Amino acid sequence: MGYLDSGYRLLRDGIETLATEFHDDCMVLFGPLVRGEADAESDVDLLIVLTERPSYAMRDRSTSLILDLNLEYGTNLSELIVDRQTWDYGLPSTSPVHKEIEKEGVQL
């Protein structure tokens, strides 16, 4: 099975695991996979926007869960986790990645 197949399996099965774990406002896929430019070295880039600011415990749990998913699916899921207020009005709202995600991101 190729890397892209693993990435798509992760999206199909693994995202459900993330959604049940966090109180997310939305999840958005972005980057090479969305642009059709992914190869074996590409990350699976995922923005997770939470309804509330993530606690340290939540960040630790997300890191552990992402690691487990990467090991299970043989992928490199790269997550950006932020609360809605910060995403819309904080420092990330002025970053180039914000513009990229707004332009090409696919909401899951």
C-alpha positions in Angstrom: 0.0 0.0 0.0 1.4 3.4 -1.0 1.8 6.5 1.2 -1.2 8.3 -0.4 -3.4 5.3 0.4 -2.2 5.4 4.0 -3.0 9.2 4.1 -6.5 8.6 2.8 -7.1 5.8 5.2 -5.9 8.1 8.0 -8.3 10.7 6.9 -11.2 8.3 6.7 -10.6 6.4 9.9 -8.2 8.5 12.1 -10.0 11.8 11.8 -13.1 10.2 13.4 -10.8 9.3 16.4 -9.7 12.9 16.7 -13.2 14.3 16.4 -14.4 12.2 19.3 -11.5 13.2 21.4 -11.7 17.0 21.1 -14.4 19.6 21.1 -13.6 20.9 17.7 -15.3 23.8 15.9 -13.8 22.4 12.6 -11.0 20.4 11.1 -9.4 21.5 7.8 -7.1 19.6 5.6 -4.5 21.7 3.8 -1.1 21.4 2.1 0.3 19.1 -0.5 -2.4 16.4 -0.2 -5.1 19.0 -1.0 -3.1 20.5 -3.9 -2.5 17.0 -5.4 1.3 17.5 -4.9 1.8 14.9 -2.1 4.6 12.3 -2.2 6.1 9.9 0.2 7.9 12.7 2.1 4.8 14.9 2.5 2.9 15.6 5.7 -0.8 15.2 6.0 -1.5 18.8 7.2 -4.5 19.3 9.5 -5.8 22.4 11.2 -8.0 21.6 14.3 -9.9 24.6 15.5 -11.3 24.1 19.0 -14.2 25.9 20.6 -12.0 26.7 23.7 -8.4 27.4 24.3 -6.5 24.0 24.6 -5.2 23.2 28.0 -1.7 21.7 28.5 -3.3 18.3 29.2 -5.2 18.5 25.9 -2.1 19.4 24.0 -0.3 16.5 25.6 -3.2 14.2 24.7 -3.3 15.4 21.1 0.4 14.8 20.7 0.1 11.3 22.0 -2.9 10.6 19.8 -1.3 12.0 16.7 1.8 9.9 17.3 -0.3 6.8 17.7 -2.2 7.5 14.5 1.1 8.1 12.6 2.4 4.8 13.8 -0.8 3.0 13.0 -1.2 4.4 9.5 2.5 4.9 8.5 1.9 8.6 7.9 3.2 12.0 9.1 0.1 13.8 10.3 1.1 17.3 11.1 -1.4 19.2 13.2 -2.0 22.8 14.0 -4.3 23.1 17.0 -5.8 26.5 17.9 -8.9 27.9 19.5 -11.4 29.8 17.3 -10.8 33.2 19.0 -7.0 32.9 18.3 -7.5 31.5 14.8 -9.8 34.4 13.8 -8.2 37.3 15.7 -4.8 36.3 17.2 -1.3 36.1 15.8 -2.1 33.1 13.5 -4.8 35.2 11.7 -2.0 37.3 10.1 0.3 34.4 9.2 0.9 33.1 5.6 -0.4 29.7 6.6 -3.7 31.2 7.6 -4.1 32.7 4.1 -3.1 29.4 2.6 -5.6 27.4 4.6 -8.4 29.9 3.9 -7.6 29.7 0.2 -7.1 25.9 -0.3 -8.2 24.2 2.8 -10.9 21.4 2.7 -13.1 21.3 5.7 -13.6 17.7 7.0 
